[in-house]
Amino acid sequence: MPDTTATRVLLAAPRGYCAGVDRAVIAVEKALELHGAPIYVRKEIVHNKYVVETLSERGAIFVNETDEVPEGARVVFSAHGVSPAVREGAAERNLLTIDATCPLVTKVHKEAVRFAKSEQTILLIGHEGHEEVEGTAGEAPEHTIIVNSPEEADTIEVPDPDNVVWLSQTTLSVDETMETVRRLRERFPNLQNPPSDDICYATQNRQVAVKKLAPECDLVIIVGSANSSNSVRLVEVALQAGARASYRIDRAAELDESWLDGVTTVGVSSGASVPEILVRDLLDRLAGLGFGSVEEVTTATEDLMFSLPREIRADMKAKAAAS
């Protein structure tokens, strides 16, 4: 075990919930409040085990596809967004939909539609199979090619090399995305940029904070689920920025005490879909293991908030008028 007089925790700020995640989780909570259980949710509302389990206990039912939802029932679309085909399927089943898509994801969807109308080939940088990528690509499937990695940028082919534009999944590593863009531009010099950066402000801010503390850390622990793209990226960012070791855990109980052997400085952060209670649990566990001194490393202040989905706002207004 470490010498506790010399040990410390560097706690990244910002960390945890972003505005889009907060909005999506509250949307499900409000739907349950207003309409009672069950409320169906297509896919995980956000990529966090604890959040999904907690909402399940309150009466949310998570399904993979809308055809699993009883006809006429109420369903929430997750923060990651859905394709037009999913919306059409929900309409055919007369489902009452609540769209909790993050507004920053919606922005990328609109860009995809606009570029497709201009007959441009969209190079969508992201991970095939991720819900967000499926939703964005679904807006313009005939015009979209998914680029999974910088290496893939070297081999993809496009119909017209002079009529290409790139978009990206909002939760990627900033550095890896820009490396992919650099390699794409080597092959397609006229590659067009999106009108604004697609990578979410919260993803960038959390990566910047981890980059700042990682060089001082023997170990960086990221709280987040395995299917959370931005949480997984934070582990990579920590290692690339100089941390000797970095691990991702869902909960404090998953901390392996052997990771602390010979460690004096532990960095802690969490992905954008992680509630603060999970970080606090980890800090308590670390304190019990001799890491009670916590210093916050702040690189940005976040005050962005999104209004709730319009369907929830309308239901709240109707309930208030009836009472």
N, C-alpha and C positions, 0 to 999 in steps of 0.2 A: 504493500500500500504506500501511497505517497506521503511525503512530509507535509502535514496539513498546514503548517505555518507558511508554506510557500505556494500552496495550491490556489487556483482561482478558476472561475467560469467567466468567459466573455460571452455575453448574451446579445445576439444580433437584433438590431431594430432598424427598419421594420422587419416584422416576421408575421407568420400566421395569416388569419383571414384577410382577404382583399375585399373590396367593395362588391364585386360580382358574386363572390361566394356568400357573403353576408346576406345579400339580397335574395339569393336562391334559397338559402336555408330558412330565412324568415318567411319567404313565400309559402313553403310547405307548412311551417308552423301556423301561419295565419289561415291557410286553407283548412287545416284541421280544426282550428278554433271556430271558424265561420261555418263550416259545413259538417264537422264531425268526421269520425273515421268510417270507412277507409277513404284515404286519398291515395290514388295511384301515382307513381312516379316512374317515368321511363328512364331506364338506366339509373346509375347512382346520381343523386342530385348534385353532389360534388364528390371528388375522389378522396373520401376519408372514411375508414371503417367505423370509427367511433360515431361520427355524425350519422351515418346510415343506420347503425344499430340503435342510436338514441331516437331517431325519427321513427324507426320501425316499432319501437316500444310504445310510441304515442299513437300508432295507427296508420302510418304510411306503409304502403305495399309497393315494393320495388319490382318492376318487371323489365324484361329485355326489350319487348316490342309492344306496340299499342294493340296488337291483336290478342294480347293476353288480358286486356282490360275489358270488363263487361260493357256491353253496348250502353251508351248513354251516361257512363260514369265520368267522374272528374279525374283528369290526368295532368300532371305537371311535367313539362319538358325541362330537362336538366340545364345547368349553367353552361354546358358545353355546346348547346345548340343542336338543331336537327335539320335534316334536308327537307326540301319541298315534298318529297315522296312520303316522308313520315307524317307531315301535316295532312296530306291528302288521305292517307290511311286512317288517321284519326277522324277526319271529317266524314269519311264513309261509314264509320261506326258511331257517328253522332256523339263523339266524346266531347265533354266540356273541357277545353284545354286551358291551361295556365302556362304561359311562356316565360320561364325563368332564365332564358338564355342571357348570358352576360352581355351587356351592351357593347363591350369591346369585341366580342365574337360576332355580334350582329353587324358591326362595322365591316369586318372582314368579309362576311357573307355578301353585303351590299357591293363591296369592291369586286368580288368574283362575278356577280351578276353584270355589273357595268362593263368589266373587261370582256366578258363573254359576248356581250352585245356588240362590242367593237371587233369581234372575231379574232381576239388575241389569244395566244396560248398562255395559260396560267401555269406557272411552275410553283406548286404549293409545297413549301418546305415544311415538313412535319412527319409524324410517324403514322404510317399506314395502319388502320385498325383503331386508332384513337377516335373517340366519339366526335371530337371537335373537327378532326380532319375529314371524317365521313360526312359530317354536316356541311362543311364548306365545299368540299368536292361535289357534293350532291346538288349544289346550286348551279353547277355548270359542268356536268360530268364529261361532255364531249370535248370541252376545251381545257380540261385540267389534267396535269401530270404531277403525281406526287413524287417529291424528292426527299428520300428518307435520311440522307447523310451527305457530307461533303464528297465522299468517294463516289456516290451515285451521280453527283453533278457532272462527273467526268464522262459518263457513258450515255446519258439520256439523249434521245433524238426528238426534234420538234419539226412540225411541218414547215414553218417559216422562221428561220433564225433571226430575222429582223423584226418579228412581230410577237415578242415574248415579254411577259411581265411576271414578277415574282410576288407571292404573298406568303405568309407564314402562320403556322400554329402559334397561338398567343403565349404558350407556356414553355417555349424552347430556351435552350442556352443561347444567350445573346452572342457569345463568341463563336459558337459552332454555326449559328445561323449566318453570321456575317462571313465566315469562312466558306460556307456553301455558296453564298451570293458571289463572293470573289471568284470562286472556281466556275460558277455559271457564267459570270461576265467574261472570263477568259475565252470561253467558247462562243458566247453570244454577246459581242461588244455593245449591241444596241438594247440589251436587257433593260426594261423599264422598271423603276422603283414604284412601290405603292405610294399613294399620296401622303401617307403618314406611317410611322413605324407600327407594325402589327403586333410586335411583342408587347405584352401587357406591362403597364407601368409597375405593377406589383411584382411581376416576375423579375423585371430588371432591378427593382429596388432591393429585393431579397438577395439576388445574386451579388449586387454591389456590396451589401452589408457583409455577406459571407467572405467575399474577396478581401475585405478590409481586415477582418479578424483572423482569417485562416493562417497567414504567415507566422502569427504568434502562437499558434495552437499545436500541441502534440496530437490532439484528437478533436475532431468536429463531429458532433452528433446532430443529425437532422431528424426532426419529428415529422412524419408524414407516411402515407400509405404507399405500397409498392406500385399501385396503378396511377399514382399522382405524378404526372410528368414533371411538374416544376419541382417537386420534392426530390425526385431522383436526380434531376439536373443539379440541385444544390450540393449533393455529395460530390459530383464530378467537379463542380466549380471549386469546392473547398480543396480538393486534392490538387487541382491545377494551380491554385493560388498559393500552395505551399504547406498545407496541413500535412502532418506526418501520416495521419490515418483519418478516415471519415466513414461513418456508418449511418444508415437510415433505420429508424425504429418507428413502430406505430405507437407504442406506449412505453412508459418508464420501466415496466416489468421486463421488457425485452433487452434492457441494457445489460451487456455482458461485463461483469466486474473485471474480467481479465483485460479488457480494453484499457483499463486505468493503470495497469502496471507501468511504472516509470513515468507516468504522465503528471505534469504540473499545471498545464493550462488546457482547459476544455472549452471549445467553442460550442454554442448551442444556437440553432435556429429552427424554423419550421416552415413548411410549405404553405401556400396561399389558401389551402382548404382545411387548415388545422386550427381547431379552437384553442384558445390560450390555456384552458384548463389542463391540456395534455403537456404543454411546456412547463407549467407550474408543477405538475406531478414529477416531471423529470428533474427539475431543479431541487425538489424536496428529496428525491432519491439520491442525487449527487451530493447534497448537503449531508445526508446520512452516511455517505462514504468519504467524507472529509473535504468536499468541495463546496464549502458554505459561502465563500466570498464571491459575490456576483457583481461584475461590472458590465453595464450596458454600453454597447458600441453602436452609436446612432449615426446613420449616413443620410437619412432623409426623414421627413415628416409627411405622413399621409393623412389627408382630410377629405378625400373624394368619397362621395356617397351617391348611390343610385336610387331613384324612386322605385317603389315596388312595382311588379308587373301590373299592367293596366287592369287585367281581370280581377286581381286582388283588390286594387283601389276601388273599382266599381262595386264589388261585393261589400266592401267595408262601408262605402257611402250608402248603399241600399239598406244595409243593416242599421246604420245610424239613423236614417230617415224613418225606418219602421219602428224604432224604439221610442 
